Amino acid sequence: MLLAYLSTGRYEGPEVDLAMAEMDAKALYKAGEKRLGTDESTFIQIFSGRSRAHLAAVASSYHHLYRKKLKK
């Protein structure tokens, strides 16, 4: 994951696409809690390619949709 994070270009500005954040929250749920095991490639893609502001919006959307917090 560290290699993916370091080698991926990402936008780090404050603007966030809330629809995309919700799609990412749903993708994380589908790749994790909704299935047996995890789809690590989805987690790596989202966590290495999105800005901190976007990830904060993803966490908020995830909590709103599923009443659970994203775990570290």
N, C-alpha and C positions, 0 to 999 in steps of 0.2 A: 504494500500500500504506500509506503514511503517513496518508493521509486516512482509510482504513478503520480503521487502528489508533486514531487519535484520536477517531473518531466512534462506535466500538463500545464498549458497556459490557461489562465482563468481571469475573468473580469473581477476586480476587487472593489468596484464602486458601490455606493450605497443603494442604488436602484435595484429593486427586486421584482421579478415577474411572479405575482402571487399564484397565477394559474399553474405555472411551471413548478412552483414550490409545492402546490397541492398534488400535482402529478408525481413529483419525486417522493412525497410522503406515502402515496398509495403504492408506488413501486417498491419502496423500502418495506412496507408492511407485507406486500405480496412475496417479496424475496426473503422475508424473515419469519415473522410470527405466524403468518398464514400457512406456512408449509413446514414439513418435517425437514430439519436442517436449514441451511441458508444458501442463498445464491450470492456468493461473495463478490462476483463480478459486478452486480448491481450496486452493492455497497461501495466498492472501490470506485466505480464510475462516478457516482454521485458525490461521495465525500472528497474525492481528489479533484474533481472538475468544477465544483461550485464555490462561489465566494462565501466568506463567513456570514455576510448579511443574508445571503440566500439560504444557507444552512440553518440560520436562526429561524427564518420563515418556514422552512421545512419542518423543523422541530415543533413550531407552533401549530402548523397544519396537522401534523401527526397527532399531537395531543388533542386537538379539536375533533379530529375524525374518529380517533380510537380510544380516547380517554386514557391514554398511556403515554409515558415519556419515552423518548428515544434513550436507550441505555448506551453507555460508553463501552 
